[in-house]
Amino acid sequence: MKQKWPIWIATMGGIGYLPAPGTFGSLPGVLFVFLIHSYFSHLKILLFPILIIAFLGGIRICRKAQEILKENDPGKIVFDETIGMAFSLLWLPWGWTTVVLSFIIFRTFDIAKPFGLRRLESIYPSNIGFGVMVDDLAAAILTNISVRIILLFI
C-alpha cells in the first residue's frame, strides 16, 4: 500500500492513464477552482496558499512516483498539470471565457514549452520532482498573464 498512494495522487486517481493524460490531468485543476469560486467563495483568500502547499507537496509526490515507476517524468504523472491549471486561473475573473482561454493557452504552453520552459526541466532535473512541477508553474504564470492581456481587449 505504501507504494501505491504516491502513484494514485501523481496520476490523479488514474487520470494519467487515459489517452492525452496532460489534457485530462488539467481538468481537476479547473474543477478545484470552480468549486472554490462557486461553493466555497469564503475560501478564495486561501486559494493561493493552498496551491503553494500543493505545489510543494507535488514535488515530493512526483519524486516518489518517479522512483516507484523507475521513469523520469512519465506522462502518466499529471499532478503537475492539475496544479498548473489551477494556478493559471488564480485571481482571474471567473467565467466560461476565462476558463476556456486559460485551458487552451495553458495546454499550448505546457505542450510547446515556449520561452525557455523546457530549459527549466534541465536546470532542475526531473528526477528530484521539482523539474516535473516547475515547468507547469511557469506555463501557468505565462497563461495567467496572457489571459489578463486578452481580457483587456475582449
N, C-alpha and C positions, 0 to 999 in steps of 0.2 A: 504493500500500500504506500509506503514511504516513497517509492519510485514513481508512483502514478500521479500524485497531486500536482507536481510541477508541470507535467505533460498536460494534465487536464486544464490547468489555468493558462499555460502558454498557448494552448490550441483553442482557448475559449470554449471549453466543453466539447471539443471535437470539430468546431467550425473549420479549423485549419486543415482538416482532411477533405473538405469539399473542393470541387473544382474552383479555380480563381480564389484561393484562400485569402489573399490580401484584400480583395474586394468584399468578400463576405465577412472577413475579420474586422473590417471598418464599421460595419453596421451596428455592432453592440455599442460602439462609441457614440453613434447618433442616438441610439435608444437611451443610453445613460443620460445624455444631456437633455433629451426630450423629457424624460421622467423628472429631472430636476426642474426644468422650466415649467412643466405642466402640473405636476402634482406636489412637488416639494419646493416651491418657489422661495420659501423662507430659508432654504439651504443654499441658494445661489451664491451667497457670500463665501460658502465653504468649498465651492467647486474648484477653485484654483488650488487650495491646499490639498484637497482630496486627489487631484490629478498629479500633483508633485509627489505625494506619497505613493500613488500607484506607479508613477514613473520610476521612482527609486526602488520600489518593490519589484517592478518589472525587470530591472537589471539583474537582480538575484534569481528571479524565477526563470528568466530566459537563459541565464548562465547554467543553472541547474538542469533545465530541459535539454540544452545542448550537450551537457555531459552525459545525460542518460541516453539520448539519441545517438551520441557519438557523431554528430554532424555540426558543421559550422554554419550558423544562421539558416537553418532549414525553413523552407516556405511554409511548413505547417505551423510554425510558431507565428501566431497572429496577435498576440497580446500587444505588441508594439503598434500595430495598425489600429487596434481598438483605442488605445490611449492617445495615439497621434490624432485620430479623427476627433476625439473629444476635445483635445487641445485646439484643433482647427476651429471649433465652434465657440471657444471661450470668449466671453464678453461681446459676442456679436448679437445683433437683434434677432430674435427667434422668429422663424417663418420658413415656408417652403422654399422660397427663392434662396435664402441664405443656406439652408441645408443642402439643396441640390448643387448650388455653386461650390460650396465647401467640399462636398463629397467628390465632385468631378475634379476640382483643382487638386485636392489632397491626393487622390489616386494617381493623377497625372504626375505630380511631383514625386510621389513615392515610387512609381514605376520608372520614370525617366531619370530621376535623380539629377536635375539640373543644378547649376550654380555651385558646384563642388560638393553636393550632398554625398556623392559616392565616396569622396575622399574622407568623410567623417568615419566611415566604416574602417578604413585602413589606419587612420590616426588612432582610433580606439578599437583595437582588434575585437572582432565579433565574439571570439571565444570567451571574453570576460563578461558578456551580457550587455555592456554599455554600448558597444558598437551596433548591436541589434536595435536598441532603443533610440539612440541619439539621432540617427538619420530621419526617423519618423517624427521626432520632436522638431527637428529643423524644417522638415516638409510642412509640419503643422503651423509653425510660425510664419513661413512664407505664404501658406494658404490663407491664414488669418489676415495678413497684411493685404494680399491680393483681393480677397473678398471685400475688405473695407474700401479699397480703392474702387472696385467695380460698383459697389453700392452707392458711392458718391455720384455716379453717372446714370443710375437707373431709377 
